[in-house]
Each structure stands twice: as structure tokens, then as C-alpha cells.
Amino acid sequence: MGGQPCKISEEGRQVMEIPFLDLKEQNRSLKTEILSLWEDILDSARFIGGEHVSKLEEEYARACTVDYCVAVNSGTDALRFIFLALGLEPGHEVITVPNTFIATTEAISQAGGKIAFVEIDPGTYNMDPANVEAAITSRTRGIVPVHLYGQPADMDPILHIAQKHSLWVVEDACQAHLAEYKGQKAGSMGIAGAFSFYPGKNMGACGEGGAVTTNDADLASKVRMIRDHGQARKYFHDMEGYNGRCDALQAAALRVKLRHLPAWNESRRRNAQRYLDMLKDIEGIILPEVADYILPVYHLFVIQAYKRDAVADALKQRSISTGLHYPIPLHLQEAYEHLGISKGSFPVTESCAEKLLSLPMFPELTEEQISYVCESIVEVTARL
């Protein structure tokens, strides 16, 4: 199989080993450049703040077409610090979706807010704007659309509803680095955007990292203080804050990766199109929907499979790794049992959670590997 790692199964079939994500190849290609920058940081012993952090902020703000970027310790911190800077208080409600990673809702709760869930769109798996207005109460302060799997939510109606009710919109763009909605970059449309640089993201650090993007100077200033113990300058504390800074080693690695991000995203789109072409019209499979005004970045390529667990297990037998994003909706998690939301409350989300299956997706994925995955899915679903 063209030099790809292969083995022979017990049934005598040739099997190609395909990881769900391969960071090793990407890191190998950048190793010399990153290590050179890290050596300079080690020699200078300037580990916190400094040129690489400030340059990353400038470069990422420019890439996202916003005025300000504040580098922080994680995507979760980015969200939490935004909510704190916006003055979220106990009793204030924030509308978001149950089909997301718990960091979205953790940040709301830990900043003092109350979570209000709305249903998702069955085709894009993102927030369905048609459900938002009915969830607004006198206690609602904001809306958090999640640009899930690298596809921006439908922002125009969400922003219109927010403006109508004097609410803020914070974009959870932790999976959507440089994705676009009608020509506008993710993280540039709401009052602020939050990004994660967790290693497996489209632009991942060599550890933890995150960023806040905004055009609001006051909000950016507050986030800078919150990330650094509430101090505008050393030992002068305007408020209590957190230790949520991005360190120089991560910032330097991210600056290197940012230069490659557009090309990596383009590779992901090519890979996604191959999946879409090879899996169309396959019985038992539902492919993701993307509007023509969206430029997705395919952090994940997620299908629906009607016998999802059996399909995943059969693919595993063929050495194809898959993922589940996310198998238990947040409203059914034990952590949110206190909200009193019963099963059946969000039927679209719950139905998708039973079927969603994430296929291998990374820039270095080859056409041969994708063909093997798709051929395996066709054979497996036909048998099941």
C-alpha cells in the first residue's frame, strides 16, 4: 500500500494502521526551528511574558482580523476570563449548547453564571438560531455559540437576536482557528472569541495554551489583568485575578506553527472533501452539512453512523482509530444533574450523540489512507 505501515490480519487481509491524529510527523518537521527558539529562551531565562508572547498576540490578532489578542494558559481560561471581564454575576444566565466539550460550560459556571441550553441544528451540529430567542429571560446576559468541529455557527441570526435583546455574544472558537463565516474570521464577530491551543487543535502548543480575541480595548485590558493576578503593573492589583498566563516556550512554538496554519487548514479541507466524495450516498451514513458561505477548518471530520459503536469497533479491527465527540451530551452529565434536565429534553442533540463518529483527520493524512478508511466504512456498513 504505497509504503504505508501495513500488517496482515488473522483473516489474511492487508491492514493499514491509521491513527486518529498524528502530531509526531508535524512536530518532526518543525523541530529544528522550535528548538532553536527554545534554546534562546533558555539562555535568556525569560520564561514568562516577553517578546514571543507579545509577538504571538500581535500576529494572531492580525490573522483573526481583530485589534487585540491576549494569550492565556488555555481555552478554558480564555472563556472564563472573558466572562469575568464582562461582569458575569451569580444568577446571570448564558445560553449555549449541550453538544460541546465541558470547558464551554465550566467557564460559565466558574465565572458565576447559570447555564441555559438550546438545541442544535441536526446538519451542522452547531447552535440552532431558531431556538435561541425562546430561551432568553430577564436574567439572560449573553449567548455562546460554539464553532464546533471547525465550522462556525450561523452567526448573523444569533448576533441579530443578541442585539435585539441587548445581550453580548462570545464565540467559543476553540476548534475553529481561522475558520470563516461570510468572509469574517472566527473570533472576530462577537464581543470576544476564545481559542484553545491544546496540542491536538489545528494550531496546537507543545503543552497548554489559549487566547482571547476582541476589538474591545477595555475588555482586552481587563483580561490581561485577570490572567496576571489582577495587576496592571507588578504588585499593583486592581482586582483579584488568576495565574493564567501563556509562557514564552509555548508562545514561541505557536508563532512557528501560525505560519503553517493556513496551509494545514487547506490540507484539512482537501481531506474532508475526499471523505465527502467517497462516502456520499452510503446507506447508514450521514455526512456533515456546510453552507456555501462557510469556510470550515475541519478540526474534526464527524459523520453519523446508524450502528456507530459497531462501526467503530469494526474499524478498530482494521487498525483505524476513531473518536467520539461527544458521546454524552452535557445536560445528561452527572456534573449537571443539579440542573434537573431530563433525557428527551434535547432530542436532536441526544440522537446525534448516539451516532456521531469522528474519523481520522490531520493535515498529513494521505489520499491512500483516506481511501482505506472509506473503503472500510463502505464494507463495514454494508455488512452491518
HELIX and SHEET records of a PDB file:
HELIX    1   1 LEU A   23  SER A   44  1                                  22    
HELIX    2   2 GLU A   51  ALA A   63  1                                  13    
HELIX    3   3 GLY A   75  ALA A   85  1                                  11    
HELIX    4   4 ALA A  103  GLN A  110  1                                   8    
HELIX    5   5 PRO A  129  ASN A  131  5                                   3    
HELIX    6   6 GLU A  133  ALA A  135  5                                   3    
HELIX    7   7 LEU A  148  GLY A  150  5                                   3    
HELIX    8   8 MET A  155  LYS A  164  1                                  10    
HELIX    9   9 ALA A  217  ARG A  227  1                                  11    
HELIX   10  10 ALA A  248  LEU A  279  1                                  32    
HELIX   11  11 ARG A  308  GLN A  317  1                                  10    
HELIX   12  12 LEU A  330  LEU A  332  5                                   3    
HELIX   13  13 GLU A  334  LEU A  339  5                                   6    
HELIX   14  14 PRO A  347  LYS A  355  1                                   9    
HELIX   15  15 GLU A  367  ARG A  383  1                                  17    
SHEET    1   A 2 CYS A   6  ILE A   8  0                                        
SHEET    2   A 2 GLN A  14  MET A  16 -1                                        
SHEET    1   B 7 TYR A  68  VAL A  72  0                                        
SHEET    2   B 7 GLY A 210  THR A 214 -1                                        
SHEET    3   B 7 ALA A 192  SER A 196 -1                                        
SHEET    4   B 7 TRP A 168  ASP A 172  1                                        
SHEET    5   B 7 THR A 140  ILE A 143  1                                        
SHEET    6   B 7 GLU A  93  THR A  96  1                                        
SHEET    7   B 7 LYS A 114  PHE A 117  1                                        
SHEET    1   C 3 GLN A 184  LYS A 185  0                                        
SHEET    2   C 3 GLU A 180  TYR A 181 -1                                        
SHEET    3   C 3 ILE A 294  LEU A 295 -1                                        
SHEET    1   D 2 GLN A 231  ARG A 233  0                                        
SHEET    2   D 2 PHE A 236  HIS A 237 -1                                        
SHEET    1   E 3 ILE A 285  ILE A 286  0                                        
SHEET    2   E 3 PHE A 301  ALA A 305 -1                                        
SHEET    3   E 3 LEU A 356  LEU A 359 -1                                        
END                                                                             
